[in-house]
Amino acid sequence: MDKIAQEVDELYKANFGKIVASLLYASSSIDPETAEDLVQDSFASALTDWKQNGVPSNKVGWIYKVSKNKALNRIKRDKRVEALSERTKVESFELRFSDSATNDQQLTLLFACAHPDLSPKSQVVITLKYVLNLKVDAIAKALCMTIDGIDKLLFRARQKIKEERILLRESHALALIPRLPIVHKIIYLTFNEGYKSLSNDQILRNELCEEALLLNKALLDSSLANKDTLALYALMLFNSARFESRFSATGDLLDLEQQDRSLWNQDLIFMASDFLRKSKDDAASSYHLEAAIACVHCTSRSFESTDWRTITGLYARLLKDYPSPFIELNYAIALYYYGDKESAFSILNELQRHPFLSQYYLLNSALGKLHRLEGNVVLARQYLVKALDQTHLTKERAFIQRTINEL
């Protein structure tokens, strides 16, 4: 890739979503798909023009201007007379990002993607596309979905934005505050997609986690943050501190008890603990409770010395306030290590009746592991083989297969 092509590619990654949003903000005559096409064309024009005429001093401004002109021409061609006019200046497009309760362009767009009329999955996908500027194949890889599945989801989201005139802009904090829980959820899911991803693309995994942290930090710096924002930031920092220890030098997935704790980032753990203290509130959100659990793990000197009593108590509270079969699974595992093995197996066996959990590889993998620890080799193998058949993830399959081979 030559120097100009590399510059255009970097600009695309940093500004594609923002320029698309600028066209959507400027006129309801432009729908999301059309805006994307126009901006794609503008970046293609930059690649050609800059090779012939040189790179302009204001590269982003140049692409904004070309995008605006292409939008004007499209509206004229379609005989639509609306918000865009010949007198519109490029600067007015850029100001639309800061003329609101949030001064951060990316954060403004994030609140736009958190529109309550969009499904949670759609919110995450359009955030990855327009806020983080990931391409469709990268989104599919991050979410373990097919490219066709992402395309269909994007199509439905664009149609909803177009047909129901879901504007990608809110002008004041009162209109944005109700969306804050959705924004938290999008950031949380984005981080988890990177942290829990077993993709071989380490750069993509790191990028998703870093972007989620940056978005949360921008939110903390705005006037919209609350105690939940602090707790969410603490949770992500605790998990980030353990990021590098989750895989061996050869890329093999490692269990918590197998991880080298000397690799855990103590500076991040200290920072996370500080944010967790600052987040203290009368009403504890799920982020507060999950961060507290992560704090116990991160401050334990070894797996054996982990305070499982505290962890089971936190999971019990989390399960009571935010019931979920996935939380119940983690609660059962914590109970086992706390020493209440009978209750742990009782819960895990009951979860086998759940229509989804019974087909979930992590449940069967957990049962296989715990039966192995109890010396029940036959049952351990039975559950591990079942788990092996339930996942297509290469690293997870390799991990389960290693466990089976060790029986």
N, C-alpha and C positions, 0 to 999 in steps of 0.2 A: 504494500500500500504506500503510495507516494505521500509527500508531506501535506499537500493540499487536501487530498482525500482523507488523510488522518484528521486534519483540522475539522473538516466538514462532519466526519463521523463523531468526533468529540462534541461538537456543537449540537448535533442531532440528539445525542444521548442526554445532554444537559437542558435542551430547550424545546424539543419537539412538543411535549405535552403543554408547555406554557404558551407556545404560539398557537396551537390548536385551540386552547381555551380563549386566547385573545380574540380569535375570530368568532367563537361562540358567544362571548360576552358582547362583542360589537354589534351583532345582528342576529335576530331570530330567523332571518332568511337563510342562514347557513346551518345545516345540520351536521352532526358529528362526523359522519362518513365523508361528506363533502369537504369539511374542514381538514380532515386527515389527508385526503387526496391533494388538496391545494398546498398544504405544508410540505408533503412529500415532494411535490413538483418543485417547490421553492428551493429545497435542499439540493435537488438534482440540478436546478438552474445554477445554484452557487458553485457546484462542482465544475460545471462547464465554463461559466463566466469567469471565475477566479483564475482558472488555468490560462485563459486568453488575456484577461485584462488586469490580473493581479488581485491580491487579497485586499479588500477594503479595510480601513482602520477600525470601523465599527461593524464587525462581522455580524453580530446578532441583529443590529439595527437594519442592516442590508436585507437579511432574511425576513425580518418583520415587514419591511416595506414591500418586498416582492410578494409576500403572502397577502398583504392587504390589497395590493393591486390586482392580484389574481382573484381575490374574493369580490372586489368591485366589478371586475369584468364578468365573473360568473353571475352576479346579481343582475347586471345589465342584460346579459344574454337571456336570462330567465325572466326578464321584464318584471323584476321585483324592485320596488322602491321602498327601502327601509332605512335602518339606522346608519348604515355606511353612506358616506357622501364623498364627493371629490375633494371636499375641504378637510376631510379627516386626516390628521397627521399621525405619523408613526408613534410619536410620544404618547398620544392619547391611549393607544393600545397598551403600552407598558404601564401607564398609570392605573389601568383598570385592575391590576393585580394588587396595588397598594391602597387603593381607594376603598378600604373596608376596615373591619375590626382587626384584621391580621395584616401585618406588613410584609410577611414572608410569602413570596409568590407561590412556592411549592405548597405551603400550608393552606393558602387560600384555595388552591385547587383540590387539596385533600378534603376540605370541608364540602366542596362541591360534589366530590365523589361519594360523600357520606349522605347523599339525599335519601331520606327514609323511604321513598317510593321504589328504590332499587333494592334487589335482593342482596343479602349479605355476600354471597359469592360474586355477584356482579360488582358490588362495591369494591371488593378486593381486586378483582381482575382489572377494572378500569383504573384503579389506583396504581397497580403495577404498570399499566400501559401509559397513562397520561401523567402520573406524578413521578414515577420512577423511570419512565421511558424505556421499559423492557420491550423487546420484540416478542411477537406471538410465540415463537418457538421457545424462547427463554421462559415465558410465563407458563407454558405447558409443562416444561421441565420442572419448574419450581413447584407447581401445584400437582405434579404427577398426573396430568391430564393429557389428552391427545390435542394436537394442534387444531383438529376439526372441532373438538369440544370447546376450546377457547374461542375459536372463530364464531361458533354459534352463540356462545354466551355474549360476546361483544356485539354481535348483530342485534340480539334482543335488547341489550342495554341501549344501543344507539337508537333503536326504534322507539323505545320508551321515552328517551330524552327528546326525540323529535316529535312524536305524536302527542305526548302529554305536556310538551313545552316545559320540561324540567330544566330551568335555567341553571347554569353552572356558576351562579354568583349570588351571594347574600351581602347586603350592604352594611349591616351593623351587628354588634355583638349579640343583641337580644334574639336575632334570627339565627345565630350560629350556636348559641349555648345548648339548645335542645339536641343538637347533633353531636355534642361532645362525647357521649357514650359510644356512638357509632364510630367516631374518629378513633377513640381508644381501642375499640375492637379491631378496626382495620390495621392499626399499628401493631397490635398484639398478634394478629394473624399473620401479618407480613413478616414479623420477626420470627415467629414459630415456623413458617414455611422455610425460612433460611436455616434456622437452628436445627430443626428436626429433619431437614431434607437429607436423604441418604444418596443424593446424586453425586456422581464423580466430579461434577463441576464445582470445585471448591471456591472459585472466584465468585460464582453466582450465589453460593451459600453465604459467603462473607458479605457480599454486596447487599443482599436483602436485609441482613441483620444490621449492617451499618446504616442503611437508609432508614430503617425503622427507628434506630436510635437518634438519627439526625432530625427526623420528623418530630419525634417526641421532645427533643431539646428545643426545637423551634416553637413547639406548643408551650413549653415551659417559659419561654422568653416572651410569649404573647400575654395578652390580658385575659385569656380564656382558660388558662390552666386551673386545675383544682387539686385536691389531695389525691384523687385517683390517678392523675397525671404523674404525680411524684412517685406513687407506689408502682405504677407501670414501668417507669424509668428504672426504679430500683430492681424490679424483677428482671428486666432485660440486661441490666449490668451484671447481676449475679450470674445469670446464664452465660453471658459473654465471657465472664472470667474463666469459665470451664471449657470454653469452646475448643481450644487447641488440644485438650486431653481426651477428647471423645474418640479419637482415631489413633491407631498405633503408627509407628514410623512407616509401616508398609501399607497403611490406609485401611487396616481392619477396624471395624466397629468395636468399641470397648464398653463394657458395663460400668456403672458407677464404681463398683468395688474394685475394678481392674485399672481404673484411671490413676495416672501418676499425679498426685496432688501437688507436687512441687512445681508442676506446670501451670497451676491455677494462678491467675493474675491477682496478686494481693492488693494492688492499687485499685483495681476495679471493685474488688470485694469491699474495701474500705469505703470507696465512694458510694457503692450501692447501699451499704449499711447506713451511711449518712442520709441518703435520700429516703430510706425506709423510716428513719427516725422523724424526719421532717414531714412525712406523709401521715403521721399518726392522726387518727380521726375517731370520732365517736362511733361512726358507722364504717365498718371495715368492708371494703369491696373485695371482689374475688382477686384483684391484683394485690391488695394488701396481704391476703392470706397466702397466695402463691409465693409472693416475695418473702414472706416470713418463713415458709417451708424451705425456699432456696437458700435463705440466710443460714438456717440450721445446718444444711448440707455443706455450705461453703465455709462455715466456721468450725466444722468438725475436723479434728486432726487425722482421723482415719474413718473408714467405713464402719469398723467395729465399735468405735466410740461415739457414733452418731446418736443423738438424743431422739430415739424413736418414739418415746413417750410424748414429747412435744409435737413431733411430726404427726402422729396419729390423732392427737387432739386438734391440730390445725386442719387436717383432712376431714375430721368429723364435723367441724364447724363449716368448712367449705361445702361439704356434702349436704348439710342441713340447709344452708342459705342459698346454695346454687347447685341443686341436685342434678347429677349427670352420671350415666353409667361409666364414663371414662374416669371421673373422679373416684367413683366407687371402686374401680379397678386399682387405682393407686392407693386408695385407703386400705384395701385388703392386703396389698403387698407390704405397706407400712406396718400393718397389724402383725404380719408374719414375723418381720424383723424385730418388732417390739416384744414378741414372745407369745402372742395370742394366736397360735397357729390354728386352733380349732375354728375360731371365728373367721380367720383369713380364708381357709379352704371352704368354709360354708358360704361365704360371699362369692368367692370365685366360681364355685359350682353352681350357685344360683344365677350368676351372670351368664352361664352357659345356656340358660333358657331364653336369654334376650335374643331376638331375631337377628340383630346386627352383630352384637358382641360374640355370638357363637361362631360367626364367620370371620372374626377379627384376629389377625395373627398374633397381636400383642397379648391377648388374653390367653391363648393356647401356649404361647411362648413362656408366659409367666407361670402357668400351671406346670409346664414341663420343667422349668428351672427349679421351682419350689419342690416338686416331687423328687427331683434329682438330689436336692439338698437333704431331703428326708430319707434318701436311700432307696426310693421306689423307682428302680431303673425301668421297669416295664411300662409303668404309667408315664414316666418322664419321656420315654421314647415315643409313646403313643401321641402325646400332646405336641411334642416338638415336630414330629413328622406331619401332623395336621397343620401346624403353624407354617411349616416349610411350603406346603401346598397352597397356603392362603396369601402369600406375598410374592410379588414379582420384583421387589427391590433387591438388587444385586448384593449390596453390602449386608442387608439384613438376612438374606438367604445364606450368605457365606458364614455369618455369625451363628445362625441356627444350625447349619450343617456341621460347623466346628464343634458345637455343643453336643450334637448327636454322636459325632465321632469319638468324643471323650467319654461317653457312657460305657 
